[in-house]
Amino acid sequence: MASTFAALHHPDAGAPLLLPNAWDHASAAALAARGFAAIGTTSLGVAAAAGLCDGSAATRDASLALALALGQGPFLLSVDAEGGFSDDPAEVAEVARELAAVGAVGINLEDGRPDGTLAPVELHAAKISAVKDAVPGLFVNARTDTHWLGDGSGDGHSGRHGRETIRRLDAYQLAGADGVFVPGLGEPARIAALVKALDVPLNILYSPTGPTVPELAELGVRRISLGSLLYRRALGAALETAALIRAGLPVEGVAPTPTYGEVQALVPPGPTPSEGASW
């Protein structure tokens, strides 16, 4: 399973891996039913659904619980583990072991911090190395937030900020990362230059205002994540539907709505619940 997931990131696999991100069992199962062979989780969606703050290492238990629910599903699972939920590489490695034990084949580790700073490059590299030592087969997607946090902008890779992105990604590659992720990078020329500078597959976060999937493929991007986009659009659709109903307007223009039975069908067979009202 892990080797199959890794193979999806390489040119001989054909098109780039388009990785949608789920936030609960139903969203993952629905995506799998639409033919997505690999699915990631979104830390924002998991955090928001649990009433927690994203990126603050508060969702360790919720993320592990979701991985437990999804790890044996009919798809390859990669888990967004923020910064590993700890600054202790040994504790991050333990999270990786737990994820692998329930069936996850990948982990996403980010170097951005809630206070808007970047973790020291040596610390993030140590986390990656610890994970690869603990679970060699787990695909580590090492994310740098240089572009989101303002340290990756600048004129191409010749500028100071571009050099910081390269410096971090080089260190993460050397630490054993199987792929690298630069969310917020959307300029085609800079993406192409970064692809040429790397020895591992590049992951880009899809943006509705950025390059299309075919355009990213042409640039050499091997993995395209949707991040929290699906969760945020689902929330937006719910708000739009509620507002239309309150205003006495039809909701036909909203995206097709799964029926009660279709949603029920996403749930694996289990014990029959005790008698009571069904909603």
C-alpha positions in Angstrom: 0.0 0.0 0.0 2.7 2.5 1.0 4.8 1.7 -2.1 1.7 2.1 -4.3 1.1 5.6 -2.8 4.7 6.5 -3.4 4.5 5.4 -7.0 1.6 7.8 -7.6 4.1 10.7 -7.1 6.4 9.7 -9.9 6.3 10.5 -13.7 5.8 7.0 -14.8 2.5 7.0 -12.9 1.0 9.3 -15.5 -0.9 12.4 -14.4 -0.1 14.0 -11.0 -1.7 12.7 -7.9 -4.7 14.9 -7.2 -5.3 14.5 -3.5 -8.6 15.7 -2.1 -8.7 16.3 1.6 -11.5 14.9 3.8 -12.5 15.9 7.3 -14.7 13.0 8.5 -15.7 9.5 7.5 -18.5 10.5 5.2 -16.5 13.0 3.2 -13.7 10.4 2.7 -16.1 7.6 1.8 -17.9 9.9 -0.7 -14.6 10.9 -2.4 -13.5 7.3 -2.6 -16.8 6.4 -4.2 -16.1 9.0 -6.9 -12.9 7.2 -7.8 -10.2 8.9 -5.8 -7.7 6.2 -4.9 -5.8 8.3 -2.4 -7.3 10.8 0.1 -5.7 13.2 2.6 -7.1 14.8 5.7 -7.4 18.5 6.2 -6.2 19.8 9.6 -8.5 22.8 9.4 -11.5 20.6 8.7 -10.6 18.2 11.5 -9.9 21.0 13.9 -13.1 23.0 13.1 -15.3 20.0 13.3 -14.0 19.3 16.8 -14.2 23.0 17.9 -10.4 23.3 18.1 -7.9 25.7 16.6 -5.9 24.6 13.6 -2.1 24.5 13.7 -1.9 24.6 17.5 -1.2 20.9 18.1 -4.6 20.6 19.7 -5.9 18.0 17.2 -3.6 15.1 17.9 -6.3 12.9 19.4 -8.9 14.0 16.8 -6.5 13.3 13.9 -5.6 9.9 15.3 -9.2 9.0 15.8 -10.0 10.0 12.2 -7.1 7.9 10.9 -8.4 5.0 12.9 -11.8 5.4 11.2 -10.3 5.8 7.7 -7.2 3.7 7.7 -8.8 0.5 6.6 -10.9 2.2 3.9 -10.8 1.3 0.2 -8.3 4.1 -0.5 -4.8 5.2 0.4 -4.7 7.6 3.4 -2.3 10.4 4.1 -2.8 12.4 7.3 -2.2 16.1 7.8 -0.4 16.1 11.2 0.4 19.8 11.3 3.9 20.0 12.8 3.7 16.5 14.3 1.8 17.8 17.4 5.1 18.3 19.2 8.6 19.8 19.0 10.1 16.6 20.3 11.2 14.5 17.3 10.7 11.3 19.3 7.0 12.3 20.1 6.5 13.1 16.4 7.9 9.6 15.5 5.4 8.1 17.9 2.5 9.8 16.1 3.8 8.4 12.9 3.9 4.9 14.3 0.3 5.2 15.5 -0.8 6.5 12.1 1.0 3.7 10.3 -0.5 1.1 12.7 -4.0 2.0 11.8 -3.4 2.0 8.0 -2.1 5.5 7.0 0.5 5.4 4.2 1.5 9.0 4.4 2.0 12.0 6.7 2.2 15.7 6.1 4.5 17.7 8.4 4.7 21.5 8.3 7.2 23.9 9.6 4.8 26.8 10.0 3.8 27.8 13.6 0.6 29.4 14.9 2.5 32.6 15.8 3.4 33.2 12.2 7.0 32.1 12.4 8.8 29.1 10.9 10.3 26.3 13.0 14.1 26.1 12.9 15.0 24.2 9.8 17.2 21.8 11.9 14.2 21.0 14.1 11.9 20.2 11.3 14.6 18.1 9.6 15.1 16.2 12.8 11.3 15.4 12.9 11.4 14.1 9.4 14.5 12.0 10.1 12.9 10.6 13.3 9.7 9.6 11.4 11.7 7.9 8.6 13.8 6.0 11.2 10.6 4.9 13.0 8.4 4.0 10.0 10.6 3.8 6.9 7.7 3.0 4.6 5.6 6.0 5.6 5.5 8.7 2.9 6.7 11.9 4.5 5.5 15.0 2.7 7.6 17.9 4.2 5.8 21.2 4.0 7.4 24.6 4.2 5.3 27.6 4.8 7.8 30.1 3.5 5.4 31.5 1.0 2.4 31.6 3.3 4.3 33.3 6.1 6.1 35.8 3.9 9.6 34.2 3.8 9.3 32.6 0.3 8.3 35.6 -1.8 10.8 37.6 -3.9 12.0 37.6 -7.4 12.4 33.9 -8.3 15.0 31.7 -6.6 17.8 34.3 -6.9 16.3 36.4 -4.1 16.8 36.0 -0.4 13.4 34.6 0.2 13.6 32.2 -2.7 16.9 30.9 -1.3 15.2 30.3 2.1 12.7 28.1 0.4 15.4 26.1 -1.3 17.5 25.9 1.8 14.7 24.4 3.8 13.6 22.0 1.1 17.2 20.8 0.6 17.5 20.1 4.3 14.2 18.2 4.3 15.2 16.1 1.3 18.5 15.2 3.1 16.6 14.3 6.2 14.6 11.7 4.2 11.4 13.5 3.0 9.8 11.6 0.2 8.2 14.7 -1.2 8.0 18.4 -0.4 5.1 20.8 -0.3 5.1 24.6 -0.8 1.5 25.9 -0.3 1.0 29.5 -1.5 3.3 29.1 -4.5 1.4 29.7 -7.7 3.6 31.5 -10.2 4.3 29.1 -13.0 7.9 30.1 -13.7 8.8 29.8 -10.0 7.1 26.4 -9.8 9.0 25.1 -12.8 12.3 26.4 -11.5 11.6 24.7 -8.1 10.8 21.4 -9.8 14.2 21.5 -11.6 16.0 22.2 -8.3 14.4 19.3 -6.4 15.3 15.6 -6.2 11.8 14.6 -4.8 8.3 15.2 -6.1 6.8 18.7 -5.6 3.4 19.1 -4.0 1.4 22.3 -4.8 -1.8 23.5 -3.2 -4.5 24.0 -5.8 -6.0 27.4 -5.9 -9.1 28.4 -7.9 -7.2 31.5 -9.0 -4.0 29.7 -9.8 -2.8 27.2 -12.5 -5.2 24.4 -13.5 -4.4 20.8 -12.9 -3.2 20.3 -16.5 -1.0 23.4 -16.2 0.5 22.2 -13.0 1.2 18.8 -14.6 2.9 20.5 -17.5 5.2 22.4 -15.0 6.3 19.0 -13.5 4.2 19.1 -10.3 3.7 15.5 -9.1 1.1 16.0 -6.3 -1.7 18.5 -6.1 -3.6 18.9 -2.8 -6.9 20.5 -2.3 -6.3 21.4 1.4 -9.2 22.8 3.2 -11.0 23.9 0.0 -13.6 21.1 0.0 -14.4 21.7 3.7 -14.8 25.4 3.2 -17.0 25.0 0.1 -19.2 22.5 1.9 -19.6 24.9 4.8 -20.4 27.7 2.3 -23.0 25.5 0.5 -24.6 24.8 3.9 -24.8 28.5 4.7 -26.1 29.4 1.3 -28.8 26.7 1.5 -30.0 27.9 4.9 -30.1 31.5 3.8 -32.1 30.6 0.6 -34.6 28.6 2.7 -35.0 31.4 5.2 -35.6 33.9 2.4 -38.3 31.7 0.9 -36.2 31.1 -2.3 -35.7 27.8 -4.1 -32.5 25.8 -3.5 -32.3 24.1 -6.9 -29.2 26.1 -7.9 -27.2 24.7 -5.0 -25.0 21.7 -5.8 -26.8 18.3 -6.0 -27.6 17.1 -2.5 -27.0 13.4 -1.6 -30.1 11.7 -0.4 -30.5 10.3 3.1 -30.1 6.8 1.8 -26.9 7.7 -0.2 -25.3 9.1 3.0 -26.3 6.1 5.0 -24.7 3.8 2.4 -21.4 5.5 3.1 -21.4 4.0 6.6 -20.0 0.5 6.9 -22.3 -2.1 8.3 -22.3 -2.2 12.1 -24.4 -3.2 15.1 -28.1 -2.4 14.9 -28.9 0.6 17.1 -31.4 0.4 19.8 -34.9 1.3 19.1 -35.6 5.0 18.9 -36.3 7.9 16.7 -34.3 8.1 13.4 -33.3 11.4 12.1 
